[in-house]
């Protein structure tokens, strides 16, 4: 050992100097943390729900790979999987990548651009505006890239191995490239639309149309999944026919990229692959151009504040103000009813919940109303009744999920201080909201389907009545342990209960749909008996809820120290 490496005992050990993160790195970490820990993903800072959702979104590709393994490994002598069935398998992974990344971008609609906290905390700091913008762009890119990689990695790795096709390297490259471009196209399309709107229209108009845009975006994404079996079944006729509309269907563009890389040039897929590459390039370019402009305009609008303007009362508000006093006679209930309506429309998380559940219902209803053929998309009138039941079911559970999403718990004490302990008079308002929403939606759908003349008015009226009755019983059952006004208390669920909640939807939904379709076809005598049984069940659930509120209500309230109540209000001394 060289003498220079031996130190005297009087010398202190040399410790390596810790690397200090730079200013840009600190900004990126902060903004990335804001993207991952916000009210859309977690209301109390607990990321377990978001992580469970991410795992749940990644697992379908693994399940699809396991299910496809037997068809690619037939016994000796059995015919191999054909070209078009393989294309159908590839179509699933591409469509799922489009769905996941589009859903992530639409759900994160309100956090992809700076909000008031970001502006008022970061802008006054002595930091260059360009550095704030670049760090925001990098954080958003990392967030979306992590979502794209995390939800598609299992399919990229395992599906080419399970398929075991010749030239596995080309298969992995084709799968990786097509899924990457499909996910990039989905998220950049949402960002480009948001950037264009923030650049061209006013902030007030943008906030008004945001809920409808979220519902429309989720509807289109869930529709891609709901019609997937129809498209896969008609894939060869669609792409080999002379029809022009399949050439403008985005999932086919990236299927063309997949097939072009894996199998080489083919007439149906060359043009589709070109359009897929061009569409991704165009949306990415528009995003790169509009995002900085929209970012600066958003920051300026937040700094300047909104201008108070006289709001015009629309026809819907005038009609609601005239009808609500006759429907809800109690003044306290009317106040809670209006509070629910305003909060449901203005708050981000409840609004996103409504968009997701309602879009699932409409997408599943569309899959029962249309057929896909080379000549185009055709309407099926025989699925109208079950479509009304499907939309009513998902609207019921969507409102339930929205009511359980707290908005700002720091102000929940106000309702208790004014009204005292919540009573049935107040807690039943959310039931009214759900039942009236389901009844109105079902009636509108029935009127729309009446023009098809596929069903009589009596059948459509029966469908509306049954959907309303089922909504009443469902809200009675799931709301019998309600202990707070909607949006004022967080739902306490454990990590083990959340997967069971998803399984409950998967089990309750087909069971109820089967029953409702059967009930719509029964005679008058059995219908009378059914409605009587529903009424008895309704009264029993109301009595059970009243007994629970009388006996066990205190155990579900906040058990903090009463002496510390005033200090927990978040008010300054």
ABEGO torsion letter per residue (X at the ends): XBAAABBBAABBBBBBBBBBBBAAAAAAAAAAAAAABBAAABAAGBAAAAAAAAAAAAAAAAAAAAAAAAAABBBBGBBBBBAAAAAAAAAAAAAAAAAAAAAAAAAAAAAABBBAAAAAAAAABBBBAAAAAAAAAAAAAAAAAAAAAAAAAAAAAAAAAAAGBBGAAAAAAAAAAAAAAAAAAAAAAAAAAAAAAAAABBAAAAAAAAAAAAAAAAAAAAAAAAAAAAAAAAAAAAAABABAAAAABAAAAAAAAAAAAAAEBBAAAAAAAAAAAAAAAAAAAAAAAAAAAAAAAAAAAAAAEBBBBBBBBBAAAAAAAAAAAAABABAAAAAAAAAAAAAAAABAAAAAAAAAAAAAAAAAAAAAABBBBAAEBBBBAAAAAAAAAAAAAAAAAAAAAAAABBABAAAAAAAAAAAEBBBAAAAAAAAAAAAAAAAAAAAAAAAAAAAAGABBAAAAAAAAAAAAAAAAAAAAAAAAABABBBGABBBBBBAAAAAAAAAAAAAAAAAAAAAAAAAAABBAAAAAAAAAAAAAAAAAAAAAAAAAAAAAAAAABBABBAAAAAAAAGBBX
